[in-house]
Amino acid sequence: MGEDPQVRFNQEYAALCGRIQDQRQQADRLRELADRIEEQTAGDEALLLEMEEILGLAPQMRFEALDRRLGGRRLREIAVEVLERQPDSGREIHYRDWYALLEAAGYQVAGRDPLATFLAAVRRIERVQAIGHRSGLYQLIAN
């Protein structure tokens, strides 16, 4: 005699739920890996630019322009400084709005995809807390 359709349906449902959870976890791990690679690449690109200038392979940039192109630790430091200058620096802010504040302050983010580099850096700032899961909202934690 055949299996009860309701039992089979419940088994399929449980299997699908488990597969979705596994896929979400894998996607989160891949995003974290991509963020780390993007940040490393941004740092490598900045180093490459400096090496090209030293070797005379690229036109020399003004010191101000070099100082304004951010990556790695310096990006994280400046991002916090820019946000702290806001009158409501303790409020939640979407990373795209935060990025716009950084640009409005005259800074550029190094990397092929500056917004992705910025987001990867924001996620690594100890004083910054993500609000919700994948909402894009962050909040600066007071010292």
Secondary structure in CASP SS format (residue, H / E / C, confidence):
PFRMAT SS
TARGET T0000
AUTHOR 0000-0000-0000
METHOD secondary structure of the structure
MODEL  1
M C 1.00
G C 1.00
E C 1.00
D C 1.00
P H 1.00
Q H 1.00
V H 1.00
R H 1.00
F H 1.00
N H 1.00
Q H 1.00
E H 1.00
Y H 1.00
A H 1.00
A H 1.00
L H 1.00
C H 1.00
G H 1.00
R H 1.00
I H 1.00
Q H 1.00
D H 1.00
Q H 1.00
R H 1.00
Q H 1.00
Q H 1.00
A H 1.00
D H 1.00
R H 1.00
L H 1.00
R H 1.00
E H 1.00
L H 1.00
A H 1.00
D H 1.00
R H 1.00
I H 1.00
E H 1.00
E H 1.00
Q H 1.00
T H 1.00
A H 1.00
G H 1.00
D H 1.00
E H 1.00
A H 1.00
L H 1.00
L H 1.00
L H 1.00
E H 1.00
M H 1.00
E H 1.00
E H 1.00
I H 1.00
L H 1.00
G C 1.00
L C 1.00
A C 1.00
P C 1.00
Q C 1.00
M C 1.00
R C 1.00
F H 1.00
E H 1.00
A H 1.00
L H 1.00
D H 1.00
R H 1.00
R E 1.00
L E 1.00
G C 1.00
G H 1.00
R H 1.00
R H 1.00
L H 1.00
R H 1.00
E H 1.00
I H 1.00
A H 1.00
V H 1.00
E H 1.00
V H 1.00
L H 1.00
E H 1.00
R C 1.00
Q C 1.00
P C 1.00
D C 1.00
S C 1.00
G C 1.00
R C 1.00
E C 1.00
I E 1.00
H E 1.00
Y H 1.00
R H 1.00
D H 1.00
W H 1.00
Y H 1.00
A H 1.00
L H 1.00
L H 1.00
E H 1.00
A H 1.00
A C 1.00
G C 1.00
Y C 1.00
Q E 1.00
V E 1.00
A C 1.00
G C 1.00
R C 1.00
D C 1.00
P H 1.00
L H 1.00
A H 1.00
T H 1.00
F H 1.00
L H 1.00
A H 1.00
A H 1.00
V H 1.00
R C 1.00
R C 1.00
I C 1.00
E C 1.00
R C 1.00
V E 1.00
Q E 1.00
A E 1.00
I E 1.00
G C 1.00
H C 1.00
R C 1.00
S C 1.00
G C 1.00
L E 1.00
Y E 1.00
Q E 1.00
L E 1.00
I C 1.00
A C 1.00
N C 1.00
END
